[in-house]
Amino acid sequence: MKIHVHTRNSDLADDFRDIVEEKLNTMERFGVVIDRVEVEVLHENNPRQGKNSHRVILTSHGTGPLLRADASEFNDVAAFDSAMQTFELQIRKLHEKGKDHNRETLRNKEVI
């Protein structure tokens, strides 16, 4: 999975890219095909938006499904964590949807 991080009106912390790569690579355990994830970090310069001044948008691209999650928090890492929870929930739903549940009951089985 390729991870593309870009920012608008903000500077990222040194370890932000490492945190993003670590958390997004853990999503591969679900087996949902995602080729590329774009992480967009926006910073609102308006001081009245203090609690929601940082916004992170996650968007997946590729052969798999299109997933999108965004969150606004007081800093980049907190916003990324909130968006990551939504993103993980979407991936988990797709994983569960694709599972093959054996729904045979005793009525459907042949008696020998």
Secondary structure in CASP SS format (residue, H / E / C, confidence):
PFRMAT SS
TARGET T0000
AUTHOR 0000-0000-0000
METHOD secondary structure of the structure
MODEL  1
M C 1.00
K E 1.00
I E 1.00
H E 1.00
V E 1.00
H E 1.00
T E 1.00
R E 1.00
N C 1.00
S C 1.00
D C 1.00
L C 1.00
A C 1.00
D C 1.00
D C 1.00
F H 1.00
R H 1.00
D H 1.00
I H 1.00
V H 1.00
E H 1.00
E H 1.00
K H 1.00
L H 1.00
N H 1.00
T H 1.00
M H 1.00
E H 1.00
R H 1.00
F H 1.00
G C 1.00
V C 1.00
V C 1.00
I C 1.00
D C 1.00
R E 1.00
V E 1.00
E E 1.00
V E 1.00
E E 1.00
V E 1.00
L E 1.00
H E 1.00
E C 1.00
N C 1.00
N C 1.00
P H 1.00
R H 1.00
Q H 1.00
G H 1.00
K H 1.00
N H 1.00
S C 1.00
H E 1.00
R E 1.00
V E 1.00
I E 1.00
L E 1.00
T E 1.00
S E 1.00
H E 1.00
G C 1.00
T C 1.00
G C 1.00
P C 1.00
L C 1.00
L C 1.00
R E 1.00
A E 1.00
D E 1.00
A E 1.00
S E 1.00
E E 1.00
F C 1.00
N C 1.00
D H 1.00
V H 1.00
A H 1.00
A H 1.00
F H 1.00
D H 1.00
S H 1.00
A H 1.00
M H 1.00
Q H 1.00
T H 1.00
F H 1.00
E H 1.00
L H 1.00
Q H 1.00
I H 1.00
R H 1.00
K H 1.00
L H 1.00
H H 1.00
E H 1.00
K H 1.00
G H 1.00
K C 1.00
D C 1.00
H C 1.00
N C 1.00
R C 1.00
E C 1.00
T C 1.00
L C 1.00
R C 1.00
N C 1.00
K C 1.00
E C 1.00
V C 1.00
I C 1.00
END
